[in-house]
Amino acid sequence: MVRRANLVNSAAQDDARERPLDVRLLNITASVLFVVAGLIVVVGLVTWLVRQPVFSVHSIRVEGDVTRNSVSTIRANALPQITGNYFTLDLRQAQRAFQGVPWVRQAVVRRVWPNRLDVALEEHRAAALWSMDEGSDQLVNTFGEVFQANVGDVEEDALPTLQGPEGSAAVVLATYHRLSPVFKRLELNMDTLSLSGRGSWHAGFDSGAEIELGRGSEVELVARAERFIGTVSQVIARYQRPLVSADLRHNEGYALRLKGITTTSQAAAAGAAAARN
Protein backbone atom coordinates (compact mmCIF):
# COMPACT_ATOMS: atom_id res chain seq x y z
CA MET A 1 0.00 0.00 0.00
CA VAL A 2 2.81 2.40 0.94
CA ARG A 3 4.62 1.45 -2.22
CA ARG A 4 1.54 2.27 -4.28
CA ALA A 5 1.21 5.73 -2.63
CA ASN A 6 4.85 6.44 -3.34
CA LEU A 7 4.32 5.46 -6.95
CA VAL A 8 1.35 7.86 -7.22
CA ASN A 9 3.33 10.77 -5.68
CA SER A 10 6.25 10.04 -7.94
CA ALA A 11 3.97 10.05 -10.96
CA ALA A 12 2.45 13.39 -9.92
CA GLN A 13 5.90 14.94 -9.50
CA ASP A 14 6.96 13.62 -12.88
CA ASP A 15 3.78 15.08 -14.40
CA ALA A 16 4.49 18.48 -12.82
CA ARG A 17 8.03 18.42 -14.19
CA GLU A 18 6.78 17.53 -17.62
CA ARG A 19 4.38 20.55 -17.73
CA PRO A 20 5.67 23.53 -19.70
CA LEU A 21 7.05 26.47 -17.68
CA ASP A 22 4.38 28.85 -18.91
CA VAL A 23 1.65 26.48 -17.66
CA ARG A 24 3.20 26.30 -14.21
CA LEU A 25 3.51 30.10 -14.07
CA LEU A 26 -0.10 30.43 -15.14
CA ASN A 27 -1.20 28.11 -12.36
CA ILE A 28 0.82 30.06 -9.80
CA THR A 29 -0.59 33.36 -11.06
CA ALA A 30 -4.13 32.02 -10.89
CA SER A 31 -3.59 30.86 -7.30
CA VAL A 32 -2.21 34.27 -6.27
CA LEU A 33 -5.08 36.10 -7.94
CA PHE A 34 -7.56 33.81 -6.21
CA VAL A 35 -6.02 34.62 -2.80
CA VAL A 36 -5.95 38.36 -3.55
CA ALA A 37 -9.55 38.29 -4.70
CA GLY A 38 -10.51 36.50 -1.52
CA LEU A 39 -8.74 39.12 0.60
CA ILE A 40 -10.46 41.92 -1.29
CA VAL A 41 -13.84 40.32 -0.66
CA VAL A 42 -13.06 39.89 3.05
CA VAL A 43 -11.85 43.51 3.39
CA GLY A 44 -14.91 44.75 1.54
CA LEU A 45 -17.22 42.79 3.81
CA VAL A 46 -15.47 44.05 6.95
CA THR A 47 -15.59 47.64 5.69
CA TRP A 48 -19.26 47.31 4.85
CA LEU A 49 -19.94 45.76 8.23
CA VAL A 50 -18.21 48.43 10.34
CA ARG A 51 -20.08 51.17 8.48
CA GLN A 52 -23.47 49.82 9.34
CA PRO A 53 -25.69 52.25 11.31
CA VAL A 54 -26.08 49.71 14.08
CA PHE A 55 -22.48 50.52 15.17
CA SER A 56 -22.93 54.30 15.19
CA VAL A 57 -22.82 55.84 18.67
CA HIS A 58 -26.45 55.94 19.75
CA SER A 59 -26.10 56.63 23.46
CA ILE A 60 -23.65 58.17 25.93
CA ARG A 61 -23.78 57.29 29.60
CA VAL A 62 -22.23 59.95 31.83
CA GLU A 63 -21.12 59.07 35.34
CA GLY A 64 -19.21 60.86 38.09
CA ASP A 65 -19.27 64.57 38.87
CA VAL A 66 -22.09 66.40 37.11
CA THR A 67 -22.70 69.15 39.66
CA ARG A 68 -21.82 72.10 37.44
CA ASN A 69 -23.29 70.78 34.18
CA SER A 70 -26.35 68.74 33.34
CA VAL A 71 -25.86 65.54 31.36
CA SER A 72 -27.71 67.07 28.41
CA THR A 73 -25.37 70.09 28.45
CA ILE A 74 -22.31 67.85 28.53
CA ARG A 75 -23.59 65.83 25.57
CA ALA A 76 -24.49 68.94 23.60
CA ASN A 77 -20.99 70.38 24.07
CA ALA A 78 -19.05 67.21 23.32
CA LEU A 79 -21.04 65.37 20.63
CA PRO A 80 -20.31 67.78 17.73
CA GLN A 81 -16.61 67.04 18.19
CA ILE A 82 -16.97 63.24 18.21
CA THR A 83 -16.80 61.39 14.90
CA GLY A 84 -16.80 57.71 13.98
CA ASN A 85 -18.58 54.66 15.33
CA TYR A 86 -17.78 51.83 17.72
CA PHE A 87 -14.86 50.67 15.56
CA THR A 88 -13.49 53.94 14.19
CA LEU A 89 -13.99 56.34 17.12
CA ASP A 90 -10.80 58.04 18.34
CA LEU A 91 -11.00 57.74 22.13
CA ARG A 92 -8.39 60.43 22.70
CA GLN A 93 -10.34 62.86 20.57
CA ALA A 94 -13.49 61.97 22.50
CA GLN A 95 -11.65 62.50 25.78
CA ARG A 96 -10.49 65.95 24.69
CA ALA A 97 -14.04 66.80 23.63
CA PHE A 98 -15.44 66.02 27.08
CA GLN A 99 -12.56 67.71 28.87
CA GLY A 100 -13.28 70.82 26.83
CA VAL A 101 -16.66 71.17 28.55
CA PRO A 102 -16.56 73.94 31.20
CA TRP A 103 -15.75 72.70 34.72
CA VAL A 104 -14.67 69.23 33.52
CA ARG A 105 -11.16 68.44 34.79
CA GLN A 106 -10.78 64.87 33.59
CA ALA A 107 -12.76 62.44 31.44
CA VAL A 108 -12.32 58.70 30.95
CA VAL A 109 -14.07 57.39 27.82
CA ARG A 110 -14.59 53.75 26.86
CA ARG A 111 -16.56 51.89 24.22
CA VAL A 112 -19.45 49.60 25.16
CA TRP A 113 -20.64 47.09 22.55
CA PRO A 114 -22.19 47.72 20.11
CA ASN A 115 -22.96 51.44 20.00
CA ARG A 116 -22.52 53.14 23.37
CA LEU A 117 -19.94 55.31 25.11
CA ASP A 118 -19.42 55.33 28.86
CA VAL A 119 -17.89 58.53 30.20
CA ALA A 120 -16.62 59.03 33.76
CA LEU A 121 -16.14 62.70 34.64
CA GLU A 122 -14.25 64.52 37.36
CA GLU A 123 -15.10 68.18 37.81
CA HIS A 124 -12.91 71.01 38.96
CA ARG A 125 -13.46 72.12 42.54
CA ALA A 126 -12.71 75.80 42.84
CA ALA A 127 -10.29 76.66 45.66
CA ALA A 128 -9.39 80.24 44.72
CA LEU A 129 -9.60 82.94 42.10
CA TRP A 130 -6.49 83.45 39.96
CA SER A 131 -5.83 87.08 39.13
CA MET A 132 -4.51 87.71 35.61
CA ASP A 133 -2.59 90.78 34.51
CA GLU A 134 -4.95 91.07 31.55
CA GLY A 135 -7.81 91.59 33.98
CA SER A 136 -9.84 88.44 33.23
CA ASP A 137 -9.72 86.33 36.37
CA GLN A 138 -9.57 82.56 36.16
CA LEU A 139 -9.97 79.87 38.80
CA VAL A 140 -7.65 77.54 40.69
CA ASN A 141 -8.84 74.06 41.62
CA THR A 142 -7.91 72.05 44.69
CA PHE A 143 -4.96 70.53 42.80
CA GLY A 144 -3.48 73.97 42.20
CA GLU A 145 -4.39 73.94 38.51
CA VAL A 146 -5.61 77.10 36.79
CA PHE A 147 -8.70 76.55 34.66
CA GLN A 148 -11.20 78.61 32.72
CA ALA A 149 -14.85 78.77 33.71
CA ASN A 150 -17.50 81.33 34.38
CA VAL A 151 -16.44 82.92 37.66
CA GLY A 152 -20.07 83.87 38.21
CA ASP A 153 -20.93 80.18 38.55
CA VAL A 154 -18.89 79.91 41.73
CA GLU A 155 -21.20 79.65 44.70
CA GLU A 156 -18.50 80.11 47.34
CA ASP A 157 -18.36 83.79 48.30
CA ALA A 158 -15.17 83.63 50.37
CA LEU A 159 -12.71 82.34 47.78
CA PRO A 160 -9.31 84.03 48.13
CA THR A 161 -7.66 85.76 45.20
CA LEU A 162 -4.20 84.47 44.32
CA GLN A 163 -1.63 85.83 41.89
CA GLY A 164 1.79 84.79 40.68
CA PRO A 165 3.98 83.99 37.69
CA GLU A 166 2.80 81.44 35.16
CA GLY A 167 2.99 77.91 36.54
CA SER A 168 3.11 79.01 40.20
CA ALA A 169 -0.56 78.46 41.11
CA ALA A 170 0.06 75.21 43.03
CA VAL A 171 2.83 76.81 45.12
CA VAL A 172 0.77 79.92 45.84
CA LEU A 173 -2.26 77.85 46.86
CA ALA A 174 -0.20 75.61 49.15
CA THR A 175 1.42 78.66 50.77
CA TYR A 176 -1.99 80.24 51.29
CA HIS A 177 -3.21 77.12 53.09
CA ARG A 178 -0.15 77.22 55.37
CA LEU A 179 -0.28 80.94 56.19
CA SER A 180 -4.03 81.50 56.49
CA PRO A 181 -4.48 79.56 59.78
CA VAL A 182 -1.53 81.43 61.31
CA PHE A 183 -3.04 84.87 60.67
CA LYS A 184 -6.50 83.74 61.72
CA ARG A 185 -5.19 83.50 65.27
CA LEU A 186 -5.01 87.29 65.14
CA GLU A 187 -8.49 87.42 63.59
CA LEU A 188 -6.95 88.38 60.26
CA ASN A 189 -8.72 86.67 57.38
CA MET A 190 -6.41 86.48 54.38
CA ASP A 191 -8.27 87.13 51.14
CA THR A 192 -5.35 87.81 48.77
CA LEU A 193 -1.89 86.34 48.39
CA SER A 194 0.50 87.24 45.60
CA LEU A 195 3.95 86.11 44.53
CA SER A 196 6.02 88.55 42.49
CA GLY A 197 8.31 87.62 39.64
CA ARG A 198 11.25 88.15 42.00
CA GLY A 199 9.86 85.74 44.57
CA SER A 200 8.49 88.22 47.10
CA TRP A 201 5.19 87.50 48.88
CA HIS A 202 2.43 89.96 49.73
CA ALA A 203 -0.74 89.18 51.73
CA GLY A 204 -3.96 91.15 51.95
CA PHE A 205 -6.79 90.76 54.45
CA ASP A 206 -10.52 91.42 54.47
CA SER A 207 -9.99 94.21 57.04
CA GLY A 208 -7.93 96.11 54.49
CA ALA A 209 -4.63 95.35 56.21
CA GLU A 210 -1.62 94.36 54.12
CA ILE A 211 1.55 92.50 55.05
CA GLU A 212 4.82 92.27 53.14
CA LEU A 213 6.19 88.80 53.81
CA GLY A 214 9.36 89.03 51.77
CA ARG A 215 11.15 86.16 50.07
CA GLY A 216 11.74 82.65 51.27
CA SER A 217 10.50 79.09 51.28
CA GLU A 218 7.13 78.07 52.63
CA VAL A 219 8.74 77.02 55.92
CA GLU A 220 10.56 80.36 56.24
CA LEU A 221 7.40 82.34 55.53
CA VAL A 222 5.41 80.43 58.14
CA ALA A 223 8.17 80.91 60.74
CA ARG A 224 8.26 84.66 59.95
CA ALA A 225 4.49 84.90 60.30
CA GLU A 226 4.58 82.96 63.58
CA ARG A 227 7.11 85.41 65.06
CA PHE A 228 4.99 88.34 63.93
CA ILE A 229 1.77 86.93 65.38
CA GLY A 230 3.57 86.13 68.64
CA THR A 231 4.32 89.80 69.36
CA VAL A 232 2.07 92.08 67.30
CA SER A 233 -1.05 91.30 69.31
CA GLN A 234 0.62 92.84 72.35
CA VAL A 235 1.57 95.96 70.38
CA ILE A 236 -1.98 96.32 69.05
CA ALA A 237 -3.38 95.86 72.56
CA ARG A 238 -1.07 98.54 73.90
CA TYR A 239 -1.99 101.18 71.31
CA GLN A 240 -5.62 100.08 70.84
CA ARG A 241 -5.43 100.71 67.09
CA PRO A 242 -6.23 98.35 64.20
CA LEU A 243 -3.48 97.02 61.96
CA VAL A 244 -3.03 98.86 58.66
CA SER A 245 0.18 97.30 57.31
CA ALA A 246 3.30 95.45 58.33
CA ASP A 247 6.64 94.73 56.72
CA LEU A 248 8.25 91.47 57.83
CA ARG A 249 11.28 91.77 55.56
CA HIS A 250 13.51 92.98 58.39
CA ASN A 251 16.03 90.66 60.01
CA GLU A 252 15.16 91.85 63.51
CA GLY A 253 11.54 92.73 64.27
CA TYR A 254 9.28 94.36 61.68
CA ALA A 255 7.90 97.68 60.53
CA LEU A 256 4.36 98.18 61.68
CA ARG A 257 1.66 100.68 60.87
CA LEU A 258 -1.41 100.94 63.04
CA LYS A 259 -4.19 103.35 62.28
CA GLY A 260 -2.72 106.74 63.13
CA ILE A 261 0.62 105.28 64.29
CA THR A 262 3.73 104.21 62.36
CA THR A 263 6.57 102.32 64.02
CA THR A 264 9.96 101.07 62.91
CA SER A 265 10.98 97.47 63.35
CA GLN A 266 12.88 98.37 66.52
CA ALA A 267 9.91 100.30 67.89
CA ALA A 268 7.60 97.39 67.23
CA ALA A 269 9.98 95.05 69.01
CA ALA A 270 10.30 97.48 71.91
CA GLY A 271 6.55 97.87 72.11
CA ALA A 272 6.11 94.12 72.28
CA ALA A 273 8.74 93.90 75.02
CA ALA A 274 7.07 96.69 76.99
CA ALA A 275 3.71 94.97 76.64
CA ARG A 276 5.19 91.76 78.00
CA ASN A 277 6.63 93.63 81.00
C-alpha positions in Angstrom: 0.0 0.0 0.0 2.8 2.4 0.9 4.6 1.4 -2.2 1.5 2.3 -4.3 1.2 5.7 -2.6 4.8 6.4 -3.3 4.3 5.5 -7.0 1.3 7.9 -7.2 3.3 10.8 -5.7 6.3 10.0 -7.9 4.0 10.1 -11.0 2.4 13.4 -9.9 5.9 14.9 -9.5 7.0 13.6 -12.9 3.8 15.1 -14.4 4.5 18.5 -12.8 8.0 18.4 -14.2 6.8 17.5 -17.6 4.4 20.5 -17.7 5.7 23.5 -19.7 7.0 26.5 -17.7 4.4 28.8 -18.9 1.6 26.5 -17.7 3.2 26.3 -14.2 3.5 30.1 -14.1 -0.1 30.4 -15.1 -1.2 28.1 -12.4 0.8 30.1 -9.8 -0.6 33.4 -11.1 -4.1 32.0 -10.9 -3.6 30.9 -7.3 -2.2 34.3 -6.3 -5.1 36.1 -7.9 -7.6 33.8 -6.2 -6.0 34.6 -2.8 -5.9 38.4 -3.5 -9.5 38.3 -4.7 -10.5 36.5 -1.5 -8.7 39.1 0.6 -10.5 41.9 -1.3 -13.8 40.3 -0.7 -13.1 39.9 3.1 -11.8 43.5 3.4 -14.9 44.7 1.5 -17.2 42.8 3.8 -15.5 44.0 7.0 -15.6 47.6 5.7 -19.3 47.3 4.9 -19.9 45.8 8.2 -18.2 48.4 10.3 -20.1 51.2 8.5 -23.5 49.8 9.3 -25.7 52.2 11.3 -26.1 49.7 14.1 -22.5 50.5 15.2 -22.9 54.3 15.2 -22.8 55.8 18.7 -26.4 55.9 19.8 -26.1 56.6 23.5 -23.7 58.2 25.9 -23.8 57.3 29.6 -22.2 60.0 31.8 -21.1 59.1 35.3 -19.2 60.9 38.1 -19.3 64.6 38.9 -22.1 66.4 37.1 -22.7 69.1 39.7 -21.8 72.1 37.4 -23.3 70.8 34.2 -26.4 68.7 33.3 -25.9 65.5 31.4 -27.7 67.1 28.4 -25.4 70.1 28.4 -22.3 67.9 28.5 -23.6 65.8 25.6 -24.5 68.9 23.6 -21.0 70.4 24.1 -19.0 67.2 23.3 -21.0 65.4 20.6 -20.3 67.8 17.7 -16.6 67.0 18.2 -17.0 63.2 18.2 -16.8 61.4 14.9 -16.8 57.7 14.0 -18.6 54.7 15.3 -17.8 51.8 17.7 -14.9 50.7 15.6 -13.5 53.9 14.2 -14.0 56.3 17.1 -10.8 58.0 18.3 -11.0 57.7 22.1 -8.4 60.4 22.7 -10.3 62.9 20.6 -13.5 62.0 22.5 -11.6 62.5 25.8 -10.5 66.0 24.7 -14.0 66.8 23.6 -15.4 66.0 27.1 -12.6 67.7 28.9 -13.3 70.8 26.8 -16.7 71.2 28.5 -16.6 73.9 31.2 -15.7 72.7 34.7 -14.7 69.2 33.5 -11.2 68.4 34.8 -10.8 64.9 33.6 -12.8 62.4 31.4 -12.3 58.7 30.9 -14.1 57.4 27.8 -14.6 53.7 26.9 -16.6 51.9 24.2 -19.4 49.6 25.2 -20.6 47.1 22.5 -22.2 47.7 20.1 -23.0 51.4 20.0 -22.5 53.1 23.4 -19.9 55.3 25.1 -19.4 55.3 28.9 -17.9 58.5 30.2 -16.6 59.0 33.8 -16.1 62.7 34.6 -14.2 64.5 37.4 -15.1 68.2 37.8 -12.9 71.0 39.0 -13.5 72.1 42.5 -12.7 75.8 42.8 -10.3 76.7 45.7 -9.4 80.2 44.7 -9.6 82.9 42.1 -6.5 83.4 40.0 -5.8 87.1 39.1 -4.5 87.7 35.6 -2.6 90.8 34.5 -4.9 91.1 31.6 -7.8 91.6 34.0 -9.8 88.4 33.2 -9.7 86.3 36.4 -9.6 82.6 36.2 -10.0 79.9 38.8 -7.7 77.5 40.7 -8.8 74.1 41.6 -7.9 72.1 44.7 -5.0 70.5 42.8 -3.5 74.0 42.2 -4.4 73.9 38.5 -5.6 77.1 36.8 -8.7 76.6 34.7 -11.2 78.6 32.7 -14.8 78.8 33.7 -17.5 81.3 34.4 -16.4 82.9 37.7 -20.1 83.9 38.2 -20.9 80.2 38.5 -18.9 79.9 41.7 -21.2 79.7 44.7 -18.5 80.1 47.3 -18.4 83.8 48.3 -15.2 83.6 50.4 -12.7 82.3 47.8 -9.3 84.0 48.1 -7.7 85.8 45.2 -4.2 84.5 44.3 -1.6 85.8 41.9 1.8 84.8 40.7 4.0 84.0 37.7 2.8 81.4 35.2 3.0 77.9 36.5 3.1 79.0 40.2 -0.6 78.5 41.1 0.1 75.2 43.0 2.8 76.8 45.1 0.8 79.9 45.8 -2.3 77.8 46.9 -0.2 75.6 49.1 1.4 78.7 50.8 -2.0 80.2 51.3 -3.2 77.1 53.1 -0.2 77.2 55.4 -0.3 80.9 56.2 -4.0 81.5 56.5 -4.5 79.6 59.8 -1.5 81.4 61.3 -3.0 84.9 60.7 -6.5 83.7 61.7 -5.2 83.5 65.3 -5.0 87.3 65.1 -8.5 87.4 63.6 -7.0 88.4 60.3 -8.7 86.7 57.4 -6.4 86.5 54.4 -8.3 87.1 51.1 -5.4 87.8 48.8 -1.9 86.3 48.4 0.5 87.2 45.6 4.0 86.1 44.5 6.0 88.6 42.5 8.3 87.6 39.6 11.2 88.1 42.0 9.9 85.7 44.6 8.5 88.2 47.1 5.2 87.5 48.9 2.4 90.0 49.7 -0.7 89.2 51.7 -4.0 91.1 51.9 -6.8 90.8 54.4 -10.5 91.4 54.5 -10.0 94.2 57.0 -7.9 96.1 54.5 -4.6 95.3 56.2 -1.6 94.4 54.1 1.6 92.5 55.1 4.8 92.3 53.1 6.2 88.8 53.8 9.4 89.0 51.8 11.1 86.2 50.1 11.7 82.6 51.3 10.5 79.1 51.3 7.1 78.1 52.6 8.7 77.0 55.9 10.6 80.4 56.2 7.4 82.3 55.5 5.4 80.4 58.1 8.2 80.9 60.7 8.3 84.7 60.0 4.5 84.9 60.3 4.6 83.0 63.6 7.1 85.4 65.1 5.0 88.3 63.9 1.8 86.9 65.4 3.6 86.1 68.6 4.3 89.8 69.4 2.1 92.1 67.3 -1.1 91.3 69.3 0.6 92.8 72.3 1.6 96.0 70.4 -2.0 96.3 69.0 -3.4 95.9 72.6 -1.1 98.5 73.9 -2.0 101.2 71.3 -5.6 100.1 70.8 -5.4 100.7 67.1 -6.2 98.3 64.2 -3.5 97.0 62.0 -3.0 98.9 58.7 0.2 97.3 57.3 3.3 95.4 58.3 6.6 94.7 56.7 8.3 91.5 57.8 11.3 91.8 55.6 13.5 93.0 58.4 16.0 90.7 60.0 15.2 91.9 63.5 11.5 92.7 64.3 9.3 94.4 61.7 7.9 97.7 60.5 4.4 98.2 61.7 1.7 100.7 60.9 -1.4 100.9 63.0 -4.2 103.4 62.3 -2.7 106.7 63.1 0.6 105.3 64.3 3.7 104.2 62.4 6.6 102.3 64.0 10.0 101.1 62.9 11.0 97.5 63.3 12.9 98.4 66.5 9.9 100.3 67.9 7.6 97.4 67.2 10.0 95.0 69.0 10.3 97.5 71.9 6.5 97.9 72.1 6.1 94.1 72.3 8.7 93.9 75.0 7.1 96.7 77.0 3.7 95.0 76.6 5.2 91.8 78.0 6.6 93.6 81.0 
